[in-house]
Amino acid sequence: MRVGIASLDDNQRVALWESAMELSPAQRAITILAAHLPTVPFDALQRWTLVGRDHALLLAYRSQFGEGIQVEGRCQACDTKTQLAFTVSDLLESSSDTLKAAVYCIGSRDESGNQYKHQHTQASLVDTDVYVPSYYLIAFSGNEYRFRLPTTHDLALIQASSSSSNNPGGITTKHVCERLLDQASFNDLCAVFADTHSQGSATERTKNEREQQDKGLESEEQKAWASTLDALEQEMLRIEPLTIVSLNASCPECGAQTQHQFDIGHQYWALLAADVEKQLWDVHILATAYGWSSDAILSMSPARRRQHIAMVIS
């Protein structure tokens, strides 16, 4: 389904900020998307892959704030602050051919022919069918198994399981693999690891397990699932490089290279919160001076609002 990435006006941005400020980062990311994609059901957004969610967030960011992105990090060697500057297009260019082909740029006017509020933004249409998870094949020890990219719904279930009082040990790599593999593949791997783990006498296995637990060491089965998850993650990155966005920064003081992971949901929220704070100060000044409503003030053009504020403070 091809849909347009809507740009938000000032009232919509304040409403989004108010509705998302108490949410977890994962819930907030979906809420941001829902604001920019009003024609897509909320449940459908949760079923998208995480990389699909972040890809759509990049398009939403560009429609709202433009191409430029600036983030701050710290050098791992000397703790000096570092600045990284890049563009949305830089990140989109690193995505798979499938995601690249799903985006259609439509210039700086909406479907009614009206100029977008921020001329530096670029409106987009996107084929959201590419965000729906599909299965891929991966080989272990000569056998092929089916897996898919993780979804927002997977993340929510894993986080809920990890914090549940019924699961004091927290989420395990086996649980994560169970979410990503199809049922037949997961059952086959369980059988393979059980056969490997069953070698030796039951008494010896129990003794070894007890010693490993006492030392805080992983069992052979746990190591096998951890290795499986590592392989899945590497294959996910090969299929879709945008799965994890890593940026290298060179320290201006010592020259050391530091790798930073970029989160578009966090970046969008930081800019939105800063922007809304400015809008609310405008509302405070003009409502105090004229008694106008918040909705009326935020519906004004920025130029008219600045002129009124200049009159008030002059």
Summary of the structure (lengths in Angstrom):
residues: 314
radius of gyration: 24.5
end to end distance: 52.2
largest distance: 88.1
contacts: 891
relative contact order: 0.15
helix: 56%
strand: 16%
